[in-house]
């Protein structure tokens, strides 16, 4: 139930308190989410590092096994040195190209994240501007309404 004063207007202190309570509840919720964010970031970072270490381990063990079993047979082919050199060059070229692609991808990702942050800043400024605009409209309507009410009361008392 909303309290009203003697003229039927809603008491602003109660409404204001209700709005502040709701606002504070939303802010507390967001603050709780924000508290967990560093833990999420650390967990994701740890998972990424574990993933990288696992991939390195897979590569190391896979090539160690291949070298052990295939290496002995490979060296018996007459053209194995030429093939080995070609394979090494192609692997090096592939690696260099992959590193360039990874660098480009990383830069694009960082740029996208930075652009998203800038968009949030613009959004925040827009929300502030719209809020100020709406507050000004509400003030103007309240002023108009109050003046109308006063003029109506004055008119009724004269007639």
N, C-alpha and C positions, 0 to 999 in steps of 0.2 A: 504494500500500500504506500502511496506517495502522499506526504504531508503537504497541505496547502495553507497559505496564510488567510487572513480574514477576507481578502478580495478574491480568493480562489486561485491565486498564482502558486505554482509549485515552489516550495522553499528551496533556494539554490544551495544552501549548505548541505542538505541531505543528498541532492542530486550530485553535487560536486564531490561529496564523500564517496558516493557509489561509483562514480566514474574513476576516482582516484584508486579505489579498492580494486576495480576490474583492471585498470592499467597496471597497478602494482602486481597483481596476480600474473598478468602476461609477462611482465618484466622478470619476475621471479622464475617463471618457467624457462624463459630464454637464458637467464643466468645459469640455471641448472644444466641446460644443454651446453652452454659455453664451458662449464667446469669440466665436462667430459672430453671436450675437443682435444686438449693436449694428449690425453691418454689414447684417444683414437689415432691421432697423428703418430704417436710413438709406436703404437701397435702396427700400424700400416708400414711405417719405416722399418721396423724389425722384420716384418713379413717380407718386405722387398729385399732386405739384406739376406735373409735366409734363402729366399728364392734364388738370388744371384749366386750365393755360395753353392746351392744345390745344383744349379746349371753348370757352374764351373767344375764341380765334382763329377757330374755326368760326362762332361766333355773329357776331363782328364782320364777317367777310368775307361771310357769307350775307346779313346785313342791308345791308351796303354795296352788294352787287350788286343786291338787291331794290330798294333805294332808287334806285339809278341807273336801272334799267330800268322799274320800276313807278311810281316817283315822278312822272315826267313825265306818264304817262297818267292817274294817279290824280287829279292836280290839275285835270284837265279835266272831271271829274264835278261837277254842280251841288251835290250834297249831301256832297261829300268832307270838308268841315270837321266836320260833325256826326258822320259815320262815323269820322273820325280821332279826335275827342274820345272817342267811345264805345269805340273800340279801345284808346286810351290808358288810359281808366279800367279797362277789363276787364284789360288787361295789368298795370296797377298792382295791382288787387285779386288777380289770380292770383299775382303775385310776392309780395305780402304774405302770402297764405295759404301759398304754398310755403315761404317763409322760416320761418313759424311751425311748419309741419310738419317742416322740417329741424331746427329748434331742439328740438322735442319728440323727434324721432328721435335726435338727438345726445345729449340728456339720458338717454333710455332706454338707449342703447348704453353710455354712461358708467356708468350705474347697474348695468347687467348685468355689465360688466367689474369694477366694484367689488365686486359680490355674488360673482362668481367668485373674486376674490382673498380675500374673507372666507371663502368655502367652503374654499379651500385652507388657510387658517390653521386652520380647525376640523378639517379632515382631518389636518393635521400634528399637532395636539394629540391627536386620536383615535389616530393611529398611535403616538404616544409613550405614551399611556395603555395601549393594548393591548400594546405591547412591554413596558412595566413589569409589567403584569398577567401576561403569559406568563412573564416572567423570574421573578416571584414563584412562579408555579406550578411552574416547573422547579426552583427552589431547594427548594420544599417537597417535591417528589417525590424530589429528590436526598437531602435530609435523611432522608426516610422510608426510602428505599432503603438509605442508609448505616447507619441505625439498625437496620433489619431484618437487614442483613448482619452487623452486630456482634452482635445478639441471636442470630442463627443460629449464628455462630461460638462464642459463649459457651455456647449450648445443647449444641452438638456436643462441646465440650471437657469439659463436665460429664458427659456421658453416654457 
